[in-house]
């Protein structure tokens, strides 16, 4: 213990005598540790933010899409294999599914007065609102009666409302889609961008029968996609199996043959996002690790210079009874102190920068105690690893040769 305390006192004394050199050494470690803290915290914040976006995108959703199948040795995409009847069968028979909504869409020009915009036009049913977690901000959604008689009514997103009507209340006003007038009966609450960068407020929703009859003609009952909502996150996998079984039976697909549809769950989207985030985080951590290695090389170079400059001092200490171990510990402690100082400052700077960036980006990016502990331990290890060679060289000096050094 006495040896260690004496080594710490000598190390601090040497650092104080060479303030500029010590500051430059600390700077290298500071940059590396700052990078590690920021990358770890921001990666976690970004992953959580995207996860929240996926959760707000839909409610335990299942995305049912047509899938290409093998036909006469040629792989061609089968169109028209999903129908509104499929959706009704899923809603009726799948006990783990709460809502099913058909989806037809196209991009079209919409006119209101002297203004017009190009936007996404969607034909669906009222089940779409709970599946996609859309809420009505003003007015109301259409009813089942509107769906039955194919009423020319619609609900518009906030982006469309702003572009077409500005500050005016759009509810009750008429827009023209193609050659057909539609009455706006409601506006959607703003949701912002989806996890895929899509503006979720730039759309117009209408009954699917009205869409098929007046916007885009399709074969009877055909849909581009079916959206379903599992009763809970825990039952999503069970709901996926139920939907698959129902559709394979309805499409008369024999055992062993591939399905002409694909059912993806929202949890699969979340897992894919998490995998991407982990890969990006690993790449960024690799860059931060390079910064730490560069800082460690800086520590080693400075310590080698320090040994060369203090050769005579080392010779005097050895000649009056200091052991090689004493010299080794002295220089090793000096390297560790420099590295730890850089690590502590790096943690402070990295935490402050992370909190600032997280606030600016709207992420919950907070350095975790684990990341801070790992950063501190890493800086100490760097001091030991990169300080050992200079310390060993100092301890191995011949006292007589060292005393001859000017």
JOVEN-V567099 format. One record per backbone hydrogen bond with DSSP energy under -0.5 kcal/mol. CO is the residue of the C=O (numbers start at 1). NH is the residue of the N-H. If there is no record, write none. Layout:
# JOVEN-V567099
co=(CO	CO)
nh=(NH	NH)
This chain:
# JOVEN-V567099
co=(1	2	3	4	5	6	7	8	9	10	11	12	13	14	16	18	19	20	21	22	23	24	25	26	27	28	29	30	31	32	33	34	35	36	37	38	39	40	41	42	43	44	45	46	47	48	49	50	51	52	53	54	58	60	61	62	62	63	63	64	65	67	69	69	71	74	74	76	77	82	83	84	85	86	87	88	89	90	93	94	96	99	101	103	103	104	106	108	109	110	111	112	115	117	117	119	120	120	121	122	122	123	124	125	126	126	127	128	129	129	131	135	138	143	144	145	146	146	151	152	153	154	154	155	156	157	158	159	160	161	161	162	165	168	170	173	175	175	176	176	177	180	182	183	183	184	185	186	187	187	192	194	198	198	199	201	201	201	202	203	204	205	206	207	208	209	210	211	211	219	221	224	225	226	227	228	229	229	233	235	236	237	238	239	240	241	242	243	244	245	246	247	248	249	252	254	260	262	262	264	265	266	267	268	269	270	271	272	273	274	275	276	277	278	279	280	281	282	283	284	285	286	287	288	289	290	291	292	293	294	295	296	297	298	299	300	301	302	303	304	305	306	308	310	311	312	313	314	315	316	317	318	323	324	325	326	327	328	329	330	331	332	333	334	335	336	337	338	339	340	341	342	343	344	345	346	347	348	349	350	351	352	353	354	355	356	357	358	358	363	364	368	369	370	371	372	373	374	375	376	377	378	379	380	381	382	383	384	385	387	388	389	390	391	392	394	398	399	400	401	402)
nh=(5	6	7	8	9	10	11	12	13	14	15	16	17	18	19	22	23	24	25	26	27	28	29	30	31	32	33	34	35	36	37	38	39	40	41	42	43	44	45	46	47	48	49	50	51	52	53	54	55	56	57	58	60	230	266	64	228	65	264	226	262	78	71	76	74	71	76	69	79	223	87	88	89	90	91	92	93	94	95	97	231	229	227	224	225	123	121	119	178	117	176	115	112	110	119	108	122	204	106	124	206	104	208	128	129	130	131	132	133	134	59	189	187	147	148	149	150	151	153	183	207	185	186	205	188	161	162	163	164	165	166	166	168	170	173	184	177	182	111	178	180	177	175	154	185	172	140	156	137	138	200	197	194	200	202	159	160	203	120	157	122	155	124	211	212	213	214	215	216	222	84	66	103	64	101	62	98	99	236	239	240	241	242	243	244	245	246	247	248	249	250	251	253	252	254	257	67	65	264	63	269	270	271	272	273	274	275	276	277	278	279	280	281	282	283	284	285	286	287	288	289	290	291	292	293	294	295	296	297	298	299	300	301	302	303	304	305	306	307	308	309	310	311	314	315	316	317	318	319	320	322	321	327	328	329	330	331	332	333	334	335	336	337	338	339	340	341	342	343	344	345	346	347	348	349	350	351	352	353	354	355	356	357	358	359	360	361	362	363	365	366	372	373	374	375	376	377	378	379	380	381	382	383	384	385	386	387	388	389	391	392	393	394	395	396	397	402	403	404	405	405)
